Amino acid sequence: MSDSKRYPRDLIGYGPRAPQVTWPNGAKVAISLVLNYEEGGENCILHGDAGSEAFLSDIAGAAAWPGQRHWNMESIYDYGARAGFWRLHKHFTARNLPVTIYGVATALARNPEQVAAMKAANWDIASHGLKWVEHKDMPADEERAQIQEAIRLHTEVTGTAPRGWYTGRCSENTVDLTAQTGAFDWISDTYDDDLPYWREIGARDQLVIPYTLEANDMRFATAPGWVTGQDFGQYLIDAFDVLHAEGGKMFSIGLHCRLIGRPGKLAGFLRFLDHVAQKGGAWFATRSEIADFWAAHHPHQRIERPSQMDRASFVARYGSIFEHSPWIAERAFDLELGPAHDTAVGLHNALARMFRSASREERLGVLNAHPDLAGKLAEAKRLTAESTHEQSSAGLDALTDEERANFQRQNADYVAKHGFPFIIAVRDNTKATITEAFTRRIANDTDTEFATACAQVERIAEIRLQDLLP
């Protein structure tokens, strides 16, 4: 693929093929409560950083202080560890709610009593990286080393290796680097779906459980954001009700000890929990429980992906989609193909673009490459496998002598008038409707019929691709 352009972003996801999900106990929505534990892992010169933290606090317009401690910022983070965590722990354990912790490894190491409380509550402690710092400019080798150190320290502090990962302030390399470790049942550095999905990274099929930045208390510290606890609680209620009506979706909720741990902010969230309890239909689960469910009920199946094929394989596989016209596949290969073209609809669009942008003479060549419907090419063994199947599906390979003579006569008249054979998507038709179309279309002017025949060629290609791809 070195001589091709490839677009890496997946803009289709499940598309119209989203799986029908039946959560445990018939629940309508799987709710994942995530508590980010970052206190003690944030930017601070005490931690060897160049300056103070400036992200996600109640200090409006906060900026990093290079080379200095920011006492107020530290104090706000300290509140999350000293008071906010314990308030949340009390409410969550009282309701017996499962929680996933995104634990920054250095923060966990500085908070042993909180870690003990997490473990006593049987919470799912995932890794939130080594430090709560920005990774966007971090070289890949350095980030890879930090991931390994985060795993090591997390395991040392908690006694168990993390099953999941979320960096948050990630780089473009983070998802690949974490998957390449082979260490995680799930990773969450995406925000691109309402369901888990599998991502193929080399030979590894990595489960991704998308996270959220909108159903997230971080918006108490951003603009636009939540002003009152009721703002946040009502948003969560509305989101839950929509997902409940849809059914079979997942709802991630992001929380932070120093934010939702404040009493005025917590009140709206508690009203949301009351609403869910009253309405029912929710499965509260840790992200690892969701990962186990997904692996058991929706395991990954690899398919042949056009966007990942080399030129020779691509043309060999799809060169006959447009009858005896591999040049269309050759040109399509050079387009900006990506995951969106790994479906029948997507690849058809790429191939059809090359057909539509070709000269009239080239398109006429494609029309003339199609067999006539009387099967003369079949007698000469020159039909493509696709055409053989299509003619068989409409019974055109088993015509009576009279039917064959009639088709041959009509086709001869059609070719004499228009200069190309009569083309129709036979799998959309029967012998009777084909006969009717023959009679009707032979009367068209040639420009109209050329456009009609080209549209039928595209439809035939679409049907052929539906036999090969999702």
C-alpha positions in Angstrom: 0.0 0.0 0.0 3.0 2.3 -0.2 1.9 3.8 -3.4 -1.7 4.5 -2.2 -3.4 7.1 0.0 -5.2 5.7 3.0 -7.4 7.6 5.4 -7.0 6.2 9.0 -10.1 7.7 10.7 -13.1 5.4 11.0 -16.1 7.6 10.2 -18.6 4.7 9.9 -18.2 2.4 12.9 -21.2 0.1 13.1 -23.1 2.3 10.7 -26.5 0.6 10.0 -25.2 -2.7 11.3 -25.1 -1.9 15.0 -25.4 -5.2 17.0 -28.6 -6.0 18.8 -27.4 -6.0 22.4 -29.3 -7.7 25.2 -27.6 -6.7 28.5 -27.8 -8.9 31.5 -31.3 -9.2 33.1 -32.8 -7.6 30.0 -31.4 -4.1 31.0 -32.0 -1.4 28.5 -28.8 0.6 29.3 -25.4 -0.5 30.6 -24.2 2.4 32.9 -20.5 2.7 33.5 -19.6 5.0 36.5 -16.0 6.2 36.1 -14.2 8.0 39.0 -11.0 9.6 37.8 -8.4 9.5 40.6 -5.7 12.0 39.7 -5.0 13.8 43.0 -1.3 13.5 43.6 -0.5 12.7 40.0 -1.1 16.1 38.5 1.5 18.6 37.3 3.5 19.9 40.3 7.1 20.8 40.8 7.1 18.4 43.8 6.5 15.6 41.2 9.4 16.7 39.0 7.3 18.7 36.6 8.2 22.1 35.1 5.3 23.9 36.6 1.9 23.7 38.4 -1.3 22.1 37.1 -3.8 24.3 35.2 -6.5 21.8 34.2 -9.9 20.8 35.7 -10.2 22.9 38.8 -12.5 25.5 40.2 -9.9 28.2 39.5 -11.3 30.2 36.6 -8.8 30.8 33.8 -6.1 28.9 35.6 -2.6 28.9 34.0 0.5 26.8 34.8 3.0 28.6 37.0 6.4 27.6 35.6 8.9 26.6 38.3 6.5 27.4 41.1 4.0 25.6 43.3 0.5 26.8 42.9 -0.8 26.5 46.5 -4.5 27.1 45.6 -4.4 24.6 42.8 -2.7 22.0 45.0 -5.3 22.6 47.7 -8.2 22.0 45.4 -6.7 18.7 44.2 -6.1 17.9 47.9 -9.8 18.4 48.5 -10.6 15.6 46.1 -8.4 13.2 48.0 -9.2 14.3 51.5 -13.0 14.9 51.3 -14.4 14.3 47.8 -13.3 10.7 47.5 -14.7 9.7 50.8 -18.0 11.4 50.2 -18.4 9.5 46.9 -17.2 6.3 48.4 -19.9 6.5 51.1 -22.7 7.1 48.6 -21.5 4.5 46.1 -21.0 1.8 48.6 -24.3 2.6 50.3 -26.1 2.0 47.0 -23.8 -1.0 46.2 -22.9 0.6 42.9 -19.9 -0.8 40.9 -17.3 1.8 40.0 -14.4 1.9 37.6 -11.4 3.9 38.9 -9.2 5.6 36.3 -6.2 5.6 38.6 -3.1 7.6 37.8 -0.3 5.3 39.0 1.7 8.0 40.9 -1.5 9.3 42.4 -2.5 5.8 43.6 1.0 5.4 45.1 0.5 8.6 47.1 -2.9 7.6 48.4 -2.7 4.2 50.0 -5.8 4.5 52.2 -8.0 5.4 49.2 -6.6 2.5 47.3 -7.4 0.2 50.2 -11.0 1.5 50.2 -11.3 1.0 46.4 -10.2 -2.6 46.8 -12.5 -3.2 49.8 -15.4 -2.0 47.7 -14.3 -4.4 44.9 -14.0 -1.5 42.5 -12.4 -2.0 39.1 -9.0 -0.1 39.2 -7.9 0.7 35.7 -4.8 2.6 34.7 -5.0 6.3 34.0 -1.3 6.5 33.0 1.8 7.2 35.0 1.2 10.9 35.6 -1.8 13.2 34.9 0.1 15.3 32.3 -0.2 16.1 28.6 1.0 13.5 26.2 0.4 15.2 22.8 4.0 16.2 22.3 5.6 13.2 23.9 7.8 11.1 21.6 6.4 7.6 21.0 9.3 5.8 22.7 9.0 8.0 25.8 5.2 7.4 25.9 5.8 3.6 25.4 8.2 3.6 28.4 5.7 5.5 30.6 3.0 3.0 29.8 5.2 0.2 30.9 6.2 2.0 34.1 2.5 2.8 34.8 1.6 -0.9 34.5 4.6 -1.8 36.8 3.8 0.8 39.4 0.0 0.2 39.3 0.6 -3.5 39.9 3.1 -2.8 42.7 0.7 -0.4 44.5 -2.6 -2.3 44.0 -1.4 -5.9 43.9 -3.1 -6.5 40.6 -2.2 -5.5 37.0 -4.8 -3.1 35.5 -7.2 -4.7 33.0 -8.1 -1.4 31.4 -6.4 1.8 30.3 -7.4 5.5 29.8 -4.8 8.2 29.4 -7.1 11.1 28.8 -4.6 13.7 27.8 -3.4 11.4 25.1 -1.3 11.6 21.9 -2.2 10.3 18.5 -0.1 7.2 19.3 -1.7 6.3 22.6 -4.4 3.9 21.4 -1.9 1.9 19.3 0.8 2.0 22.0 -1.5 0.7 24.7 -3.0 -2.0 22.4 0.5 -3.1 21.4 1.4 -4.0 24.9 -1.2 -6.8 24.8 -1.8 -6.1 28.5 -5.3 -4.7 28.4 -8.7 -6.3 28.1 -10.1 -2.9 27.1 -8.9 0.7 26.4 -10.9 3.8 26.5 -9.1 6.7 24.8 -11.9 7.3 22.3 -15.2 9.1 22.5 -16.7 7.8 19.2 -19.5 5.4 20.0 -22.3 4.4 22.3 -21.1 0.8 22.3 -17.9 -1.1 22.7 -16.1 -2.1 19.5 -13.1 -4.0 18.3 -10.1 -2.3 16.8 -7.6 -4.3 14.7 -4.1 -3.2 15.6 -1.6 -5.4 13.9 -2.4 -9.0 14.9 -4.2 -7.9 18.0 -8.0 -7.5 18.2 -8.3 -4.8 20.9 -11.6 -4.1 22.6 -12.3 -0.4 22.9 -14.9 0.9 25.4 -15.5 4.5 24.4 -15.5 7.1 27.1 -17.2 10.5 27.4 -16.3 14.2 27.8 -19.9 15.4 27.7 -21.6 13.3 30.4 -18.8 14.3 32.6 -18.5 16.5 35.6 -15.4 18.1 34.1 -17.8 20.6 32.5 -18.1 22.2 36.0 -14.6 23.4 35.2 -15.0 24.3 31.5 -17.0 26.8 29.5 -19.7 26.1 28.4 -20.3 23.9 31.3 -22.5 23.0 34.3 -23.3 25.8 36.7 -25.4 23.9 39.3 -25.5 20.3 40.3 -29.0 20.2 38.8 -27.6 21.1 35.4 -25.4 18.0 35.4 -28.1 15.8 37.0 -30.8 16.8 34.4 -28.4 16.2 31.5 -27.7 12.7 32.8 -31.4 12.1 33.3 -32.2 13.2 29.7 -29.3 11.1 28.3 -30.4 8.0 30.2 -34.0 8.4 29.1 -33.0 8.6 25.4 -30.7 5.6 25.7 -33.4 3.7 27.6 -35.9 4.3 24.8 -33.3 3.2 22.2 -32.3 0.1 24.2 -29.1 -1.9 24.0 -26.7 1.1 24.5 -24.0 2.0 26.9 -23.8 5.1 29.0 -20.4 6.2 30.4 -20.4 8.9 33.1 -17.1 10.6 34.0 -16.5 11.9 37.6 -13.7 13.5 39.5 -13.2 13.5 43.2 -12.4 17.3 43.4 -15.4 18.2 41.3 -18.5 16.0 41.9 -17.1 15.4 45.4 -18.3 18.9 46.3 -21.7 18.8 48.0 -23.5 21.2 45.7 -22.3 19.5 42.6 -23.1 16.0 44.0 -26.8 16.8 44.7 -27.8 16.7 41.0 -25.9 13.5 40.4 -27.7 11.8 43.3 -31.1 12.8 41.8 -30.0 11.1 38.6 -29.3 7.9 40.5 -32.7 8.1 42.2 -34.3 8.6 38.7 -32.6 5.5 37.4 -33.6 3.4 40.4 -37.2 4.5 40.0 -37.3 4.0 36.2 -35.3 0.7 36.1 -33.8 -0.9 33.1 -30.2 -0.1 34.0 -27.3 -2.5 34.4 -24.6 -0.7 36.5 -21.3 -2.4 35.6 -17.6 -1.8 35.8 -15.9 -1.4 32.5 -14.2 -4.8 33.0 -17.6 -6.4 33.4 -18.7 -4.8 30.2 -15.6 -6.0 28.5 -16.2 -9.6 29.7 -19.8 -9.4 28.4 -18.8 -8.0 25.1 -16.0 -10.6 24.5 -18.5 -13.4 25.3 -21.5 -12.2 23.3 -19.9 -10.0 20.6 -16.5 -11.5 19.8 -14.5 -10.0 17.0 -14.6 -11.5 13.5 -12.0 -10.3 11.0 -13.1 -9.6 7.4 -11.1 -8.9 4.3 -10.7 -5.1 4.3 -10.3 -3.5 0.8 -8.6 -0.4 2.4 -5.8 -2.7 3.8 -5.1 -4.7 0.6 -2.1 -4.2 -1.7 -2.8 -3.1 -5.3 -2.5 -6.6 -6.9 -4.8 -8.2 -4.4 -7.3 -5.4 -4.6 -7.5 -5.5 -8.4 -7.6 -9.3 -8.5 -10.5 -9.3 -6.0 -12.6 -6.4 -7.3 -11.4 -6.0 -10.9 -14.4 -7.9 -12.2 -17.1 -6.0 -10.2 -17.5 -3.8 -13.3 -17.6 -6.4 -16.1 -14.2 -7.0 -17.7 -13.0 -3.6 -16.6 -10.2 -3.9 -14.1 -9.1 -0.4 -14.8 -11.9 0.9 -12.6 -10.5 -1.0 -9.6 -7.0 0.2 -10.5 -8.1 3.8 -10.3 -10.2 3.3 -7.2 -7.2 1.9 -5.4 -5.5 5.2 -5.7 -8.3 7.1 -4.0 -8.2 8.1 -0.3 -9.6 4.7 0.9 -10.3 4.1 4.5 -12.5 2.1 6.9 -15.6 3.7 5.3 -14.7 1.8 2.1 -14.5 -1.6 3.8 -18.3 -2.1 3.3 -20.3 -2.9 0.1 -21.7 0.6 0.1 -18.4 2.3 0.7 -16.4 0.3 -1.9 -19.2 0.7 -4.4 -19.0 4.4 -4.0 -15.2 4.4 -4.7 -15.6 2.2 -7.8 -18.6 4.1 -9.1 -16.8 7.4 -8.7 -14.1 6.1 -11.1 -16.8 4.8 -13.6 -18.7 8.1 -13.5 -15.5 10.2 -13.9 -14.3 8.1 -16.9 -14.8 9.4 -20.5 -17.9 8.4 -22.4 -15.7 6.1 -24.6 -14.4 4.3 -21.5 -17.9 3.9 -20.1 -19.1 2.7 -23.5 -16.4 0.1 -23.3 -17.8 -1.1 -20.0 -21.3 -1.3 -21.4 -20.0 -3.3 -24.4 -18.2 -5.7 -22.0 -21.5 -6.8 -20.6 -23.0 -10.0 -22.1 -26.3 -9.9 -23.9 -29.1 -11.5 -22.0 -29.5 -14.3 -24.5 -26.4 -15.9 -23.2 -24.3 -16.0 -26.4 -21.2 -15.3 -24.3 -22.0 -18.1 -22.0 -21.8 -20.5 -25.0 -18.4 -19.1 -25.7 -17.4 -19.5 -22.0 -16.6 -15.8 -21.8 -18.9 -14.7 -19.0 -17.4 -13.6 -15.7 -18.4 -15.7 -12.7 -20.6 -12.9 -11.5 -22.5 -12.7 -14.8 -22.9 -16.5 -14.9 -24.5 -16.4 -11.4 -26.7 -13.4 -12.3 -28.1 -15.0 -15.5 -28.7 -18.2 -13.6 -30.6 -16.3 -10.9 -33.1 -15.0 -13.4 -33.4 -18.2 -15.3 -31.6 -16.8 -18.3 -29.3 -19.8 -18.6 -32.3 -22.0 -19.1 -34.3 -20.3 -21.8 -36.5 -22.1 -24.3 -35.6 -21.9 -27.9 -38.4 -19.4 -28.5 -37.4 -17.2 -25.5 -33.8 -17.2 -26.6 -34.7 -16.2 -30.1 -36.9 -13.4 -28.8 -34.2 -12.1 -26.6 -31.6 -12.2 -29.4 -34.0 -10.4 -31.7 -34.8 -7.7 -29.2 -31.1 -7.3 -28.3 -30.1 -7.0 -32.0 -32.7 -4.3 -32.4 -31.5 -2.5 -29.3 -27.8 -2.7 -30.3 -28.6 -1.5 -33.8 -30.3 1.6 -32.3 -28.1 2.4 -29.3 -24.7 0.9 -30.1 -24.4 -1.2 -26.9 -26.1 -4.3 -25.4 -29.3 -4.1 -23.3 -28.1 -4.1 -19.6 -30.4 -4.7 -16.6 -29.7 -5.8 -13.1 -31.3 -9.2 -13.5 -31.3 -10.0 -9.8 -33.8 -7.2 -9.3 -36.0 -8.7 -12.0 -37.8 -11.7 -13.5 -38.0 -12.8 -17.1 -41.3 -11.1 -17.4 -40.1 -7.7 -16.1 -36.9 -8.0 -18.2 -39.1 -8.5 -21.3 -41.2 -5.5 -20.4 -38.1 -3.3 -19.9 -36.7 -4.4 -23.2 -39.8 -3.2 -25.0 -40.0 0.0 -23.1 -36.3 1.0 -23.1 -35.6 0.3 -26.8 -37.8 3.3 -27.5 -35.6 5.7 -25.5 -33.3 8.1 -27.2 -29.7 7.0 -27.0 -28.5 9.6 -24.5 -31.3 8.6 -22.1 -30.6 5.0 -22.6 -26.8 5.5 -22.1 -27.5 7.0 -18.7 -30.0 4.2 -17.9 -27.5 1.5 -18.9 -24.8 3.2 -16.8 -27.1 3.3 -13.8 -27.8 -0.4 -14.3 -24.1 -1.2 -14.5 -23.6 0.6 -11.1 -26.5 -1.4 -9.7 -25.0 -4.7 -10.9 -21.7 -3.7 -9.3 -23.5 -2.9 -6.0 -25.2 -6.3 -5.9 -21.9 -8.1 -6.6 -20.2 -6.2 -3.7 -23.1 -7.1 -1.4 -22.1 -10.8 -1.9 -18.5 -10.0 -0.8 -18.7 -7.4 2.0 -20.9 -6.3 4.8 
